[in-house]
Amino acid sequence: MPENKELTAEIKRLKDTFPGADENRMAALDGMIYQAACETIYLRRLNEQALASGLVQINPHNSQQQRTLPVSGEIAKHSAALTNILDKLQKWLGTQQEDDDDELEEFE
C-alpha cells in the first residue's frame, strides 16, 4: 500500500489506541486500520474545505433560497464510514473493561 507521512502517522496513531490488542487480530485487520486512517484524513480535508466554504450556500438576495454544498454530503458519508470502521475495530481489538459492579456481587 503506498503511504505518505500523514497516512503513516495516522495508521500508527490508530494502532497505538489498541495497546493490548492481539497481534494476529491486528494483522488480520490491517486493511481496516488502513481504511480508517484514510477516512480520517479525508474527513480532515473535507472539514477544512467546509470551514472555508461553508456547508450551505445562501442566495444573497433571498435568504430563503439555500443550497447544500456537495462537501456537506461527502462529510456525512465519510463520517458514517469512519464510525462504522472504528466500531468494528473497537469490537475486535479493544480490551474488555471489567464492570465496577462486579465488586458489588459479594454484598448481594
N, C-alpha and C positions, 0 to 999 in steps of 0.2 A: 504494500500500500504506500503510495507516495505521501510523504509527510513534509510539513514545514514546521518551523519553530513554534508557531502558535498552536498548531494541531498537536504536536508532540507534548507541549506543556499541558494542554487540556487533557490529553489521554493520561498523563502522569497524575494530574490533579484528581481525575476521576478514580483511577486505581488506588490512589492514596486514601480515598474516602472509605475504602473497604480493607482496612489493615489486617484483619483476621481472616480474610477470605481464603477458601481452599484454592490452592494453586491450579488444580485440574479444572475446577469450575471457572476460574479466572481465564485460563487459556481457552476453554470452550466458548466463553462469552466474549472473546476478544473482538469479534466483529461488531457486537452490540456496543461495546465500550467505544470502539472507533466511531460508530454512527452517532452515539450520544455526544462525543466530542465535536463531531461535525455539526450536529444540530445546535449545540451550544454556541459555536462560532457563527453559524448562520443567524441565529437569533440575536446575537450581539450586534452584528452588522445591520440586520433589519431594524433593530431598535434605534441604532444610531441614525439610520435613514428616517425613521418615523419621527425622531426628535427634531430633525432638520425640516422635514416636510409637513409633519402632522399626519394624522390618520384620516382626516376628513377635509375635503375642500369645500369652502363656503363661498357662494356667489356674493361678491362684494356689493352688488346692487339689490340683492334679495336674500337676506339671511335664512329664509325658509327653504331655499334651494341649496341642498347639500349633496355631496357625492363622496362615497367612501373610496379612499385611495387603495390601489392594489396591495400596497405594503401591509395594510391592516389585515387582509385575508391571509397573507403569507405568514405574518406573525402568529396568527391563530393556528394555522396548520402546523408550523414548526414547533410551536409551544406544546400542542397536543402530542405530537410525535415524541418530543423530548420527555414529556411527562410519562408517557407510556413506556418508553425505554428505561427511564430511571426507576420506575415502579418495578419492572421486571428484574433489573439489576439488583435492586434492594431485596427483592424476594429471594434471589438465588445467591447473592454474595453477602448480604447483610448478616450481621451477627444477631442472634436471638437475645433480646433483653429479658432478664428474669423479672417477673412481676413482684413488686414490693408486697403485694397481698399474700404471697406465699408464706411470708413470715407470720402472718396472722392466723394461718391454719392451725398452729399449735394451740391457739387460745380458744378454738371452737369446740 
